Amino acid sequence: MPKPFSMPTFFRMTPNVLLAEFFGRFATDVTSDDWDNIKERDDELLIDLLEDIKDESVKNHIEKTIHGIAALACKDGMAAFHEAALTYNQPNWLDGLPKKGNYPTSMYAWLHYPKLFESALANFRFSGLTYWRRRAHLPLFVPKFTDEKLLQLKEALENFFEERQGRGRVCTVDLYDRGNGMYYITARPDDYVEEVLVHDTHQSLNNQTLCKTFEVTLAYDSRRGCCDLYAKVPLSLKRDLEQLFLETIFEEKLPPYEQPPFDLSRLLRTDFTLTTASEFRITAFIHVLSLKWPHGAMAHQTTITESPYRDVRDAFNQAKYSVDGASVEHVKFQFLFHGVDGGRDKSITFEIRQPFTCTLRNQPQEYLDLAHKLLQKWGIEHESKTNAPEGTVQKIRLQLGTPFSLHDQSVSQR
């Protein structure tokens, strides 16, 4: 979940040397003499400085930009910058950073590495989405994402939502290539019309009719032959949406798919252990485990969240529960990757929820590869065995597509 935005915190945590350069990019009336008289961390004066900007469009642009910079000033944001730096081959991009810290790092990236910043912002935004549905056993190849294909998908989604839900009359489709075989296709159809109260130029409240967009995103992993669909729609619609996306992308009729890509029942086997071979360099823990016991027409569910466990049965023995007849509904893993040759350890946390949800994405590729291999070795994840059709394999391009704004407020005015 994104942290709450605070303008005073942003101004207190960002050094003046970076703030001066930031305001200078927007051609404001603030001079170098003004900055000489502003003390560090004087958030009240800095907020007044922002409010004194007469051009409302400039002020709004500055505030929107500050939102994005502040959103990345956190642990997950720093991980997104790390991945973007690897993608753009910029290992020394922080050499000129005047002061260490999350806020200075995020501001420095916006000022001096705009492509890296936009890439990190897009990755961060995707990592915050929920309600994903996973499908495995897809073709292992990179489709040709042409303008014609994206236009075809746009028109198909407009027809789909207008027929099924009476919305989505206009839709925009964008492609984002993360450069590691992962592709995000994001659609923004029009939502239902709504009325909002806004202040006009005379500072009076007026009704304004707007048609906001809602988001549907398909994340396709061409290396593993699987996809995840994000959409806040009923399950029956989500299945049909998945088919629509995939059949447009692969240009062929795909059979309906309902086989869960994960088998969490393996966690309850007497011979299951979280120990790993030395090749993985991983120490694995379970932080959250939810089990369900059927009792006739009713069901009883219990969640263990007290501490990280290395032994699943031991966790429930300590809680005085028997796992006999139970099914695993949800598990939260922590994988601790041990550094090589004195390198730093790296920890990632992700969740798997029956039947189709997994949050293992938006991490550096090397960690994703090891994590998936370990889950497959345990028998928890089903490995895709679908081969690429002849002549369809393409070289994966190290290229990023259209970046997204974290606070995209695209609307159609009616």
GIMO-V197710 format. One line per field, one symbol per residue. ss: DSSP state (~ for helix, > for strand, _ for the rest). psi: psi as a letter, one per 20 degrees, with the letter a starting at -180 (. if undefined). Layout:
ss = ???
psi = ???
This chain:
ss = ______~~~~~~~__~~~~~~~~~_______~~~~~______~~~~~~~~~____~~~~~~~~~~~~~~~~___~~~~~~~~~~~~~______________~~~~~~~~~~~_~~~~~~~~~~~~~~____>>>>___________~~~~~~~~~~~~~~~~~~~_____>>>>>>>____>>>>>>>>>___>>>>>>_____>>>>>>>>>>>>>>>>>____>>>>>>___~~~~~~~~~~~~~~~~___________>_~~~~~_____________>>>>>>>>>>>>>>__>>>>>>>____>__~~~~~~~_______>>>>>>>>>>>>________>>>>>>>>___>>______~~~~~~~~~~~~~~__>_____________________________>>>_
psi = pqqqpogggghhipqhhhhghghhijlrjprhhghhjpqqjmhghhghgghiphohhgghggggghggghhimrghhhhhhgghhggjlmhkijhjphpqrgghggghghgimhggghghggggghiiqakqpqpalrpmroqonrhhghhggghghggghhhhikakhpqppqpooijkipppopqnqpaqpqpqpqpaijkqpqpppqnrqrppppopoihilrrppppmrqhhhhghggggghhggikqpqqqpjppiqnihhhjqhjpqjqqqhhhlppqqphpppqpppncirqppqpojgrpqioghhghghjlqpjpjqqphpqoqppoppqpljrqqppqprqppqijppjnrlqqhhhgggghhghhhijhppppjpqpqpjipqpppmqpboqqphlolpqpp.
